[in-house]
Amino acid sequence: MENYIDVAIIGGGASGLCTALSLKQKNINISVAVFEQLQRVGKKLITTGNGRCNITNKNLSLKRYHSENPEFFKFALNKYSNCFAENFFNGLGVLFKSEEDKVYPYSLQASSVVDALRFGIDRMGVKLYLETEITDTIKKNGNYIICSNDKKYFAKTVVIATGLLSGGKKLGSSGSMLKILKNKGYSVIPTTPSIVQIKTDNSVTKSLKGIKVEADATLVFNDKKLKTESGEVLFCDYGLSGPPILQLSREVSRKNGKFYILLDLMPEYSFDDLVALLNDRTKALSDSCLEEFFTGMLNKRVGQQLIKFIGKPLKDNTQTLSQKDIKALAFLIKNLRFEVLGTTGFENSQVTAGGLDTEGFEDKTMMSKKDKGLFAVGEVLDVDGDCGGFNLQWAWSSAFCASDAIIKYLGV
Ligand SMILES: Cc1cc2nc3c(=O)[nH]c(=O)nc-3n(C[C@H](O)[C@H](O)[C@H](O)COP(=O)(O)OP(=O)(O)OC[C@H]3O[C@@H](n4cnc5c(N)ncnc54)[C@H](O)[C@@H]3O)c2cc1C
């Protein structure tokens, strides 16, 4: 009967599609259905990596993953690693190229990854129900009733692959399934946006909007330095963005207290080196005004902002800088400080921290400990990674792990 399925997968995103295909590759005869609430599958996947899809990372360090239960993700990521994922996608015709450790499809098109998965599930006979939002899963006599608004389906096993809140509703991120499972007694770790821009006191960032600087960015929490990331920082009207800022953003919403960000605009130089350098500069540029003092050293507008910070008129001559001014400028270059006000939220974030408490799931199978036959994969679980392909790799690894376990569970 059409409505009777071996495996019902809720969510046609990265982890759901990968689970479906991986199951069919192991056993073409099992019936697998994917239920996707949107008009198309892989809508988020198509936006990843700025449309290029940073599909995995060659340096799959477990340190790049976060969870309240850090033991949970080890098994799946070790067994079904980036090489395993690359082999799987090679089998679908996807070739790869790397930029440093980040791995992309050779086409540099996220759409080609979605197509490869889409064509794959089509070829293998996976049943696809589009525009079908699943509103409940009810366990009955060891099987599951999968409820949409107007229909019921019956499945031996169910896979929750619904993702969480990042990227907003247009990408299918509503978090509705998390609420449904919470109401069924599943423990949930609070969800917060991660890999997201940081809102700061914007009096300075607004005037520097659009300027990028290479810097070391340090996140400070209650006067303790938590983490430093290096790279291109972008000044925005709401605060700060750029790869190092996105990497620092996770903790901002997860701890209560005072956060600020310190930018070191010249990390290769010590404070004393800078004082000496600036003193030499006052001599070499003795005919110039302060407006030009940092020309050739820092971004022009950033340099002028530093002069304003120490309260000197830009038209004054460089000779007017006192030793105190020189030290103040050197300090600012090493410690440009921005008070953190929050993040730009789930809509702009790439991943959601928190989710289904993994204590309720088996790490070697992704199966619920209390509801046998119910599996969860991808972002809906309380596992999130850093920027750089780590989140998609978690979607792949958890999907491969669950699909192996489902085959064993079904005994087929
Ligand atoms: C802008 C952006 C860029 C990113 N870039 C990268 C990158 O380059 N590299 C990287 O590693 N990670 C990246 N990520 C993160 C990565 O996309 C996610 O971690 C990954 O897609 C999670 O996969 P998933 O299958 O768990 O969830 P999703 O891919 O979000 O898929 C979940 C699917 O379930 C559907 N769904 C939800 N609820 C229901 C329901 N009740 N019934 C039916 N269907 C439902 C949704 O519509 C959605 O299609 C990016 C994220 C964003 C937002």
The ligand as a Tripos MOL2 file, in Angstrom:
@<TRIPOS>MOLECULE
LIG
   53    58     1     0     0
SMALL
NO_CHARGES

@<TRIPOS>ATOM
      1 C1         23.4520   30.7570    4.4420 C.3       1 LIG1
      2 C2         24.0470   29.4610    4.9400 C.ar      1 LIG1
      3 C3         25.2790   29.0480    4.4530 C.ar      1 LIG1
      4 C4         25.8560   27.8680    4.9340 C.ar      1 LIG1
      5 N1         27.0530   27.4560    4.3980 N.ar      1 LIG1
      6 C5         27.6000   26.2880    4.8350 C.ar      1 LIG1
      7 C6         28.7970   25.7860    4.2380 C.ar      1 LIG1
      8 O1         29.3140   26.3390    3.2400 O.2       1 LIG1
      9 N2         29.3370   24.6470    4.7570 N.ar      1 LIG1
     10 C7         28.7440   23.9710    5.8190 C.ar      1 LIG1
     11 O2         29.2960   22.9650    6.2530 O.2       1 LIG1
     12 N3         27.5810   24.3910    6.3480 N.ar      1 LIG1
     13 C8         26.9890   25.5120    5.8820 C.ar      1 LIG1
     14 N4         25.7920   25.9250    6.4060 N.ar      1 LIG1
     15 C9         25.1290   25.0480    7.4230 C.3       1 LIG1
     16 C10        24.4400   23.8510    6.7270 C.3       1 LIG1
     17 O3         23.7060   24.3040    5.6120 O.3       1 LIG1
     18 C11        23.5070   23.1200    7.6970 C.3       1 LIG1
     19 O4         24.2360   22.7580    8.8490 O.3       1 LIG1
     20 C12        22.9080   21.8690    7.0410 C.3       1 LIG1
     21 O5         22.1540   22.2320    5.8950 O.3       1 LIG1
     22 C13        22.0380   21.1210    8.0190 C.3       1 LIG1
     23 O6         21.4490   20.0450    7.3360 O.3       1 LIG1
     24 P1         20.0870   19.4110    7.8600 P.3       1 LIG1
     25 O7         19.7270   18.3530    6.8940 O.co2     1 LIG1
     26 O8         20.2080   19.0680    9.2870 O.co2     1 LIG1
     27 O9         19.0230   20.6100    7.7960 O.3       1 LIG1
     28 P2         18.5240   21.4500    6.5320 P.3       1 LIG1
     29 O10        19.5150   21.4280    5.4370 O.co2     1 LIG1
     30 O11        18.0950   22.7430    7.1100 O.co2     1 LIG1
     31 O12        17.2480   20.6410    6.0190 O.3       1 LIG1
     32 C14        16.0940   20.4970    6.8060 C.3       1 LIG1
     33 C15        14.9030   20.3400    5.8780 C.3       1 LIG1
     34 O13        13.7740   19.8960    6.6250 O.3       1 LIG1
     35 C16        12.6230   20.5580    6.1680 C.3       1 LIG1
     36 N5         11.6380   20.5170    7.2720 N.ar      1 LIG1
     37 C17        11.7410   21.1230    8.4780 C.ar      1 LIG1
     38 N6         10.6560   20.8210    9.2360 N.ar      1 LIG1
     39 C18         9.8560   20.0370    8.4680 C.ar      1 LIG1
     40 C19         8.5900   19.4140    8.7070 C.ar      1 LIG1
     41 N7          7.9460   19.5160    9.8760 N.pl3     1 LIG1
     42 N8          8.0390   18.6670    7.6990 N.ar      1 LIG1
     43 C20         8.6760   18.5380    6.4890 C.ar      1 LIG1
     44 N9          9.8760   19.1120    6.2220 N.ar      1 LIG1
     45 C21        10.4690   19.8440    7.2080 C.ar      1 LIG1
     46 C22        13.1160   21.9570    5.8250 C.3       1 LIG1
     47 O14        12.2550   22.6200    4.9320 O.3       1 LIG1
     48 C23        14.4900   21.6530    5.2270 C.3       1 LIG1
     49 O15        14.4340   21.4810    3.8340 O.3       1 LIG1
     50 C24        25.1850   27.0900    5.9290 C.ar      1 LIG1
     51 C25        23.9370   27.5140    6.3990 C.ar      1 LIG1
     52 C26        23.3560   28.6930    5.9090 C.ar      1 LIG1
     53 C27        22.0040   29.1150    6.4380 C.3       1 LIG1
@<TRIPOS>BOND
     1     1     2 1
     2     2     3 ar
     3     2    52 ar
     4     3     4 ar
     5     4     5 ar
     6     4    50 ar
     7     5     6 ar
     8     6     7 ar
     9     6    13 1
    10     7     8 2
    11     7     9 ar
    12     9    10 ar
    13    10    11 2
    14    10    12 ar
    15    12    13 ar
    16    13    14 ar
    17    14    15 1
    18    14    50 ar
    19    15    16 1
    20    16    17 1
    21    16    18 1
    22    18    19 1
    23    18    20 1
    24    20    21 1
    25    20    22 1
    26    22    23 1
    27    23    24 1
    28    24    25 2
    29    24    26 1
    30    24    27 1
    31    27    28 1
    32    28    29 2
    33    28    30 1
    34    28    31 1
    35    31    32 1
    36    32    33 1
    37    33    34 1
    38    33    48 1
    39    34    35 1
    40    35    36 1
    41    35    46 1
    42    36    37 ar
    43    36    45 ar
    44    37    38 ar
    45    38    39 ar
    46    39    40 ar
    47    39    45 ar
    48    40    41 1
    49    40    42 ar
    50    42    43 ar
    51    43    44 ar
    52    44    45 ar
    53    46    47 1
    54    46    48 1
    55    48    49 1
    56    50    51 ar
    57    51    52 ar
    58    52    53 1
@<TRIPOS>SUBSTRUCTURE
     1 LIG1         1 GROUP 0 **** ****
